[in-house]
């Protein structure tokens, strides 16, 4: 099939040519089977307009985009017999507000926007595909200068920062919007195609791995083969992700196998009932006919046998439920522990900027539960559906091959529908989980700073922000409900139509009453199993969507590892602390150096040093570097003449005491909070620390050091603790 996912026309885009209808006709002439009609989303700030757009306003762009959607759908209907046209849009990600506006735009147009091409065209707010001087200005912005001639400059930190920011922005776009197509994957190499940096390659591989997890497509023209080794190219079958998902259940192998054994017993009992009932009906309604039953049976005997059979099936089913739910609880618990542990050990930059506490909490709460359920309860339902359907179909062919063939006629269309529905649901699930993460992030942020919110009377503003996120999740839930209604309604209707055909066939008297009863019961069982299979597939897709977010966090390796290096022994290794020509810029603003050539020496014992400066001068940055929350771009930080990165982060940080500007009390007792940095402290150590900090009020509290920290409400006492 010849297809293209991305196009522009001069009718709606200044840097293209021809009308949109000309583009469609050209696609038909060139033999395309499927062709995507896309245009740039409107830009919302005047400063983001291209030079060719100086005479128009952002509102003009919005109106033009609406006209494009109308024209594209008109052409789609007009040329439907000649070509399949898809109507989409191409993103412009300049600021985070652009993504907010994009979500609003997609919600407003609804199903008229059939797919999204996710593209990044800007770095530091500067377009990088307009012309070469503008591209160079974008690179220069990461060096804090106005211009760089890329041919005459040595590749360095500015170009690394530029490439990294482009790839980071691309990942943020993919995570939040989940576009079906990725455009301009390597636009950052437009004028520097031969540059190669190890740190940049790692981010290229990261983005490609994310693509393979989410089954995005890459737009034609992307030089992907030049960027990525073959083993890292996107796997449309998502085999790696499925392997990771099922590997989570490996520790529960014995439990799950036992549960599946009980499932086979309970399913076999259940599926024996219709055939037994049918034979008994024929036996007792027509008298004992030779071959009707293999043994002589009285009603009382039949009742006892069936009761024993039902008891066995019920016991097996109860055991299956207990084992499955226990396994699910353990899988979710392990996954939550591992996810939380991974989150706590990530780089500060990742937690504060890329993910955020709210997003991590969402992964811990919602995503892990969905993953656990998809591996146990959902998998159990899927296996039960397969067993039930297999046994049921076999016995139906035994009872009446003709009627069974009639019913099977609906299986292919239902299967295709389930596949399409599952893929759509997976994409929607991804967006829903991201939306829930954003919603939690907004709520967590506002509630954590509730005093600030109330002090600035900003509650209405925060309510509006939260409401917007809630409404976005609501819209996605409604879309899922519509899709589910269409799919399950169609499958149920198809099954009922087949039953009508079955009754018409039976009315000719070609089957006994008992066999008819058995066949109808098996029809219901098999129909329910097919519905359960479609639900199983949908839930598995949900599990895959949720697992992607969890695996991203579990698989991410922090650049500053806590366990590498030698152990820092304060008695042996402590000495002078020296900052030697240190330069540093935060990863979020690599072009704005906070420290440049900074040097400072602190004597090892008895020296007190105060670092004084205006806001933004780098005081907190010195502390962050000393704690190794970040590493300097250049220069050294030494203790007793040895660089601190030679020591393990955990042992180094354990030797440093800190009193934060904004202190935090964790859930627990006062004693637990005082000993937070020294878990093995004795009670006398804790009391001595409280006396030194002038926390005499602790002895006056009802439970003294066992008092819950939440009961400390006075700010002065809070700070003293």
Secondary structure as GFF3:
##gff-version 3
##sequence-region A 1 721
A	DSSP	beta_strand	3	4	.	.	.	ID=ss1
A	DSSP	alpha_helix	20	29	.	.	.	ID=ss2
A	DSSP	beta_strand	34	37	.	.	.	ID=ss3
A	DSSP	three_ten_helix	46	48	.	.	.	ID=ss4
A	DSSP	three_ten_helix	51	53	.	.	.	ID=ss5
A	DSSP	alpha_helix	58	78	.	.	.	ID=ss6
A	DSSP	beta_strand	84	90	.	.	.	ID=ss7
A	DSSP	alpha_helix	96	109	.	.	.	ID=ss8
A	DSSP	three_ten_helix	110	112	.	.	.	ID=ss9
A	DSSP	beta_strand	115	118	.	.	.	ID=ss10
A	DSSP	beta_strand	122	123	.	.	.	ID=ss11
A	DSSP	beta_strand	126	127	.	.	.	ID=ss12
A	DSSP	alpha_helix	132	140	.	.	.	ID=ss13
A	DSSP	alpha_helix	157	177	.	.	.	ID=ss14
A	DSSP	beta_strand	181	182	.	.	.	ID=ss15
A	DSSP	three_ten_helix	187	189	.	.	.	ID=ss16
A	DSSP	alpha_helix	198	214	.	.	.	ID=ss17
A	DSSP	beta_strand	217	218	.	.	.	ID=ss18
A	DSSP	alpha_helix	224	227	.	.	.	ID=ss19
A	DSSP	three_ten_helix	230	232	.	.	.	ID=ss20
A	DSSP	alpha_helix	239	247	.	.	.	ID=ss21
A	DSSP	three_ten_helix	250	252	.	.	.	ID=ss22
A	DSSP	alpha_helix	253	286	.	.	.	ID=ss23
A	DSSP	alpha_helix	299	344	.	.	.	ID=ss24
A	DSSP	alpha_helix	348	349	.	.	.	ID=ss25
A	DSSP	pi_helix	350	355	.	.	.	ID=ss26
A	DSSP	alpha_helix	357	362	.	.	.	ID=ss27
A	DSSP	pi_helix	363	367	.	.	.	ID=ss28
A	DSSP	alpha_helix	368	375	.	.	.	ID=ss29
A	DSSP	alpha_helix	377	399	.	.	.	ID=ss30
A	DSSP	alpha_helix	401	408	.	.	.	ID=ss31
A	DSSP	alpha_helix	411	448	.	.	.	ID=ss32
A	DSSP	alpha_helix	450	455	.	.	.	ID=ss33
A	DSSP	alpha_helix	459	506	.	.	.	ID=ss34
A	DSSP	alpha_helix	513	555	.	.	.	ID=ss35
A	DSSP	alpha_helix	570	573	.	.	.	ID=ss36
A	DSSP	beta_strand	577	584	.	.	.	ID=ss37
A	DSSP	three_ten_helix	587	589	.	.	.	ID=ss38
A	DSSP	beta_strand	595	602	.	.	.	ID=ss39
A	DSSP	alpha_helix	619	626	.	.	.	ID=ss40
A	DSSP	beta_strand	634	639	.	.	.	ID=ss41
A	DSSP	beta_strand	642	643	.	.	.	ID=ss42
A	DSSP	three_ten_helix	644	646	.	.	.	ID=ss43
A	DSSP	alpha_helix	649	654	.	.	.	ID=ss44
A	DSSP	alpha_helix	670	674	.	.	.	ID=ss45
A	DSSP	alpha_helix	683	692	.	.	.	ID=ss46
A	DSSP	three_ten_helix	696	700	.	.	.	ID=ss47
A	DSSP	three_ten_helix	704	706	.	.	.	ID=ss48
A	DSSP	three_ten_helix	709	711	.	.	.	ID=ss49
A	DSSP	alpha_helix	715	720	.	.	.	ID=ss50
###
